[in-house]
Amino acid sequence: MANPAAEPSSPPTSEVATPGHVPWPVSSELLLGLAADWLWVMDMQLRIVRIESLNAGRLAPDVEHAVGHTPWESPLFGVPGHGWRRHLRVLWSHQPFRDLELAWRSGGRIRWSAISGVPLFDGKQRFCGYVGVACDITARKQAELAMREARADLDATLRALPDLMFEVDQRGTIHHVHAPQPELLAAPADRLIGRNHRQFLPAEVITVVEQALTEARQQGHARGYRYALQLPQGPCWFELSAARKHTPGKATPRYVLIVRDITELKRREAELSELAFHDSLTGLPNRRLLMDRIEQTLLRQTGWAALLFVDLDNFKTINDTRGHATGDQVLMAFADKLRHSVREADPMGRLGGDEFLVLLVDLGDDASVARRAVQRVARALMQATAQPYPGVEPPISVSVSIGALLFQSPACLSELLPQADALMYRAKQAGKGRVSLRWYKPPNRPLGVAALTERRKQRRGVEKPQKSSE
């Protein structure tokens, strides 16, 4: 809209101003400068004396009813808040004004107009009233209302979301922070504004953030970037997503980063992993994880090593006579004894039932030294097994049979396992509570793990009762 016309220094028509009358006609320059939807005229008492449409349409009847009234007395108009009080000071001081927003009702609907006006004076510089224009701004006000409602909806949504949100430029400088959980921030929110993420994040997290920003710069968005951050309450895990923000008129692109706390998710993932790869009763690696660890260790192994196949003696009798609860207590206690009998570097776990497997690694290059080391471990395990079992009353006597197979790398688990299993059965046949130790002998035809399991079932006649998390 053009600026209201300046106060005319010499009106084209000089008339004496009388109450309810405004000098007319006004200058054509004034009308051109104020051209809009309506033309309106006030007298010196600030009553509306004329309203005309400046386009092809006719005025709504509601608007015509405003003639003869001051705007603040008319039931048609309303100004938000204390707008009239401020506007009256302008009118009574005979100053020009621009874009006063008036709400009015037409046909049961609220419409909005922006009113601008300039004072009129006669040839003797006496105030005669006002002339001005009105522009219909209903569409603009409706759009503003829709934007406010959308903003309110967005704010409500953001308040409901627990995620952290940042607005950054392509250099990583932070311009806005939304933190419903400020304890998850690396620093207080007010200290982050205007700072670069490199100033307060550790190097490994900076790398993740910059990878996400690079992808968002190239692809428009990035998702699924995870990182851990040490906070005062402990280590926390986060997942970062980024999107390029549409910022017309800004030389530097902006990016919105959404950071979600996934600490609980990571904890649950760890629990599921524990359940998937560890025996639920003893906490030892289960068959799947144990086999994988042994195979991976064999790939790196050099020098002498030994595979120990360990079986609890008479475990079925314990279950049958003392009950499965006692059997479970024995298995859990034996698992602890096994943990304390071997090194952390030695893969070990529960195959199932009362059977366990241990790989003793890095036994050196001397065969006799390696043999003595295996014998020491076997004796220590047998002695620990014979010790009392906490919580088992009356006390119970437990022993183990161990098949110990010594070998040199490279070696394959599918070839080692059948021979270690056979040695364990030889120890049982010799009277139980014994160790049967032998050097590895390459088989004519390797026996796979599945075939080994079937052969053991046949040899036992019936499968021993097992309780396992597999």
N, C-alpha and C positions, 0 to 999 in steps of 0.2 A: 504494500500500500504506500502511496506517495506520502511524503511528509505533509502535515497540515500547512496550509498556506500561511505565509507570514502576515502579520498585521498590515492591512493596506494603508499606505500613507495618504492616498487620495482616493476615496471611494468614487466610483463613476456617477453615483447619484447622491445628491445631498438632500435629505429629508429630515424634518424634525421628528425625533423619536418620541412616541407616545406610548403609554401602557398598552400592551397587547398588540403593538404594531412594530414591525421590523422594517427598516429601510429596504427597499427592493427596486430594481434588481441588484444582485451582487455581481461582482466581476466575473466574467467568463473564465479568467485564469484560476480564480478560486475554485470554481466548480470542477474544472479540469483536474486541478491538483487533488481534489477530494473525491473524485468520481469513484463510486462503489455501487452497492445494491440499492440503498435508500439515500434520499436527501431529507434532512430534517432542519427545522428552524425553531429557535427559542426566542421569546420576547425578553424584555429587560427584567421581568419577574421570574425568568427561567422556566416559563411554561412552554410546553410544546405547542406551537401554533400551526405547524405545517409538517406533513410527512408525505413524501412522494417516492414512487418507485423509479429507479434510474435504468430499469431494464424493461423488457416487454411484458413481464408479468405484473399483475395487479397486487396491491397490498392485501394481506390477510385482514379480515374484519377486526381481529383482535388488536392489530397494530393501529388501525384507524381510531380505536377507542382511546388511545393514549393522548390524542389531541385535546388541548385545554387543561392538561394537568402537568405539574412538574414530574420528572421521572421518578423521584422518590415517593411521591404521593400516588402515583399510578399503580393499580394492582397488577399491571401487566409486567413490570420490570422488577428485577431483583439483582443485587450485587452481592457476591459472597463476602461474608465477614463484615468488616468495618469499611467496606469500599466506598459507601456513600459519604461517610464522614470525611474521608480523605478527598473524595471528589468534590464535595461542597466547598472545601477550602480553595480548590482550584477555580471553581465557577465564580465564587464571590470575589475572588481576586482578579477575575477577568483574564485568566491565562488560557492559552491554547492547551489542548490535551489530545492524547492519541491512544487508541486501542483500549478504551475502557470496556471490559467484558461484561455484558448484560445477559442475564438469562430471562427468558420470557416463555409463556405458555401459549401454544397455538394448536387448536384442535385436539386438546388433551395431551400434546407432546411438548417436551421441553426443547426450546431452540435457543441458540446462542448467537449474539452479535457483538462485533467489535466496533465501538463508537469512537469517532474522532471529531473534533470540532475546533473552531477558532472564534474569538469574540468579534463582534461587529461594533463599530463606532460611527457616529455621524460626522458631519463636517466640522463640528466643534469638539470632536474627540469625546463625545458623550457616549457611554455604553448603551447599546441598543439591544443586545441579546447575543445569541450564538447561531452560527450556521455550521452544519457538519454533515457527515455521511455515516452510514452504518454498513458494515460488511457481515454477511451471514457466515459465521464460523462454526456452524453446527457440526459439519462433517469433521472439521479439525478437532473439535472438543470430543466428539464421539471416538475419534481415533486415539486421542490422548487418554480418554477413559479406558478404552480397550487396552492401551499400553500399560496404564497403571494397574488394571486388573491382572493383566498377564504378568507384570512385574511382581504383584502381590502373590500370585499363584507360584511364580518361580521362587520368590523368597520363602514362601511356606514350604515348598518342596525342598529347597536347600536346607531349611531348618530341620526338616524331617530326616534328611540324609546324614549319616554319620561321617561321610567322607570329607577329607580335606580338599580344598580347591585353591589353586593358585593361578594368577594371570601373569605371564612372563613374556618378555620380548625374546628375540632370537639370540641375544647375548646371554640370556639367563637372568636378567634383572627382574626382580619381583615387583609388580605394580599393584597387586591386590591379593588378599589372603582371606579365605573363608575357612574358619576353624571351629566347628561345633565341639570338638574335643581338643582344646589347646594343649593338653598334656601330651599329645602325639607330635607336637611341633618340635623341631630341633632347637628353636629359640622362640621367645615371645613374639606374637604376631606383629606388634608395632616395631620390633627391631628387624623384621624381615623386609618390610617395605623399603624399596630403593636399593636393597642389597642384592648381590649376585649369589646364586646358589653355591658357587665355589668357595664362598667365604665361610660357610658354616657346615658343609656336608663333608664326610670323609671321602677319600679318593675313590674308593670302590663304588660308592653311591653316585658320585659325580659322573663316573663313566656310564652308569645305567641311565641317569637323567639325560645326558647328552646324546646317548643312542636313541632314546625316545624322541627327543626334540628333532634330531636329524631325520628320523623316519616321518615324523609329523610334517616337517618342512617339505619333504619329498613326496609323501603320499597323502598328506592332508590329515592323517590321524595315525596314532600308534597305540597299541594295547598290549597288556600282559607282561609288562616289565616288572620283575620282582626284585626286591632288595631287602636286606636286614639293616636295622639302625639301632644302635645302642642308646637307650634313653634312661633317664633316672630310675624309672620303674623296672628297667631290665631290657633285654633284647626284644625288639618288635619287628614284625615282618610287614611289608607293604607291597601293594600292586599298583603300578603307575600306568595311567592312560593319558594320552595327550592329543589335542586337536588344534589345528590352525584356526584362528579366529578371524572372521571377516571384519577388517578395520579400514573402511574407506577413508582416504584422506590422510592416513598415517604412513609415514615413510618406513617405519620399522614394523614388521609383522608381529602380531601378538599370538600367544598360545595359551590355551586353557589346560591346566594339568589337574587331573583328578587322582587323588592318592587314597587308596582304601586300606584300612588296617586289616590284614589277613593273618594276624598272629594266632587267633583261635583256629582258623582254617589250617594253618601249618601244624598246629598241635594235633588236630584231628588226623591230618594226613600222616603224621608220625605215628599216631596210635594205630591207624589202619595198616601202615607199613609194618609195625611191630606185630600186629595180629597176622598179617600175611606171611611174614618171614620168620617169625619166632614161635616157639612152642608155648602155648598158652599156660601150661602147667608149670614148666620149669624155667621159662624165660630164655632158654637156650635157642640158638638158631635151629629152625626146623630143617627137614630133609632138603627142601628146595634151596634155601639159602646156604645150607651147609655144603651141598654138592657144588654150588656155584663158587663159593669161597675156596674150596679145596682145588677146584679146577683152575681158578685164576691164580692161586698160589703156586700150583705146579708149573704154570707157564713161566714164573719168575724164579723158581727154585734152582739152585746149583748145589752140587755136593750131595752128601748123604741126607736122607730124611726117612721117616717111618710113619706108617699108617697103622693106628691102633683101633681094632674093633673090640669094643667093650660091651659085655652083657652081664646083667645082674643074675646071679645064681638063684634058682628056686623062687623067682618072683611070682610065678603063677600060684605057688603054694601060699605065699604071703597074701595075695589077693583073696584066695579061696578061704583061708583060715582066719585072717584078721580083718578082711573087708577091703573094699576099694579105697575108702578114706585113708586107711593106714598105708595102703599101697601108694597113694598119691603123696603122702607125707614122706615116704621112703624115697620116691623119685625126686621130689623137690630137694630133700636134704642131700641126696647123692649128687645132684646137679651142682650144688654149692661145693661139695668136696672135689668134684671134677674141675671146677673153675680154679680152685686153689692149688690144684696139683699140676697144672700145665701153665705155660707162659701165655701172655696176652697175644703174642704173635702167632701162636699155634691155633689154627682153625679147629673148632670143636663144636659139637651139637648133638641133638637127639635125632636118631633115625626114625624112632617110633617104638612104642611099647617100652621095653627095658633095654633097648639097644642104643649105644652111643658110639660116636666116631671121633677120633682125634688125629690130626696130622701134625707130627713133630717135625719142624723144619730147621734148616741151618745147623745141622749136626756136624758140620766140618767135612774134611776130605779123607780123614782116617777112619776106616771101617771099624776097627776095634774100639776107637773112642766113641764112635756113633753107637755101637752096640751097647757099651756100658751106659751111655746117656739114656738110651731107651729102657734099659733094665732099671735104672734109678727111678725114672718116671713111673714105670709099671709098679715097682715096689711101693713107692710113695702113695700111689692111688689105691693099691690093695690095702695098705695100712690105714689110710683114711677111711676107706669103705668099712673096715671092721670096727671103727669107733662108734660109740653110741649115737643114736638118731634122736635129736631133740623132739619132744612132744609125742614120741611113740612109747606107749606104756601098755603092758610090760615091755621091757627092752627086747629088741629083736636082733638076731645075728644075721648079718648080710655079708656076702662075699661076691667077687666078680671073677669072670673068666675073660682073659685078654688075649686076642690074637694080634701079634706085633710083626709087621712086615717091613723089613729094612730094604731100601732101594736107593738107587742113584738116579739123578735126573739125566735125560728127560724121561718122564713116565706118564702113563695115562690112567686116569681113575678107573675107567671101565676094566682095565687089566689088574689094577691093584686091589680093588674091592673084593672080588671073589676069593683071592688068595688070603686076604686078611680075615674074611669070614670063615674060610676053611680052617685057619689057624685057631680062631676062637672056639670052634667046635672041637678041635683036637684037644684044647685045654680043658673043655668040659668033660670030654671022654676020659681024660687022665685023672679026673677026680674033683674038678671044679676048684675055684679059688686059686687058679694057676695062670701062668703066662706061657704062651707058646710062641717062640720067636724064630723067625726064619728069614733068609735072604730071598729077595724077589727072584722069581724064575719066569722068563718070558713064556707065555702059554702058546701052544700050537694054534689055538683059535680063541681070540678074546671072547669072554662071556659078558654080555651086556648086563646093565643093572636090572632090567626087567626079567631077563632070563635067570639072573642070580636070585632074585626074589622068589620066583617060581620054584627054583631048585630047593631053596631053603624051606619053603612050605612043604614040599614033598618029603624032605628029609625029616622034618619035625612030625609029620603025620597030620597035625592040625596046627593052624596058626595060633600063636600065643595071643591072649587078650591084650589089646593095646588101647591106650588112652593118649591121644595126641591131638595137637592143634592143627595138624595138617589138613 
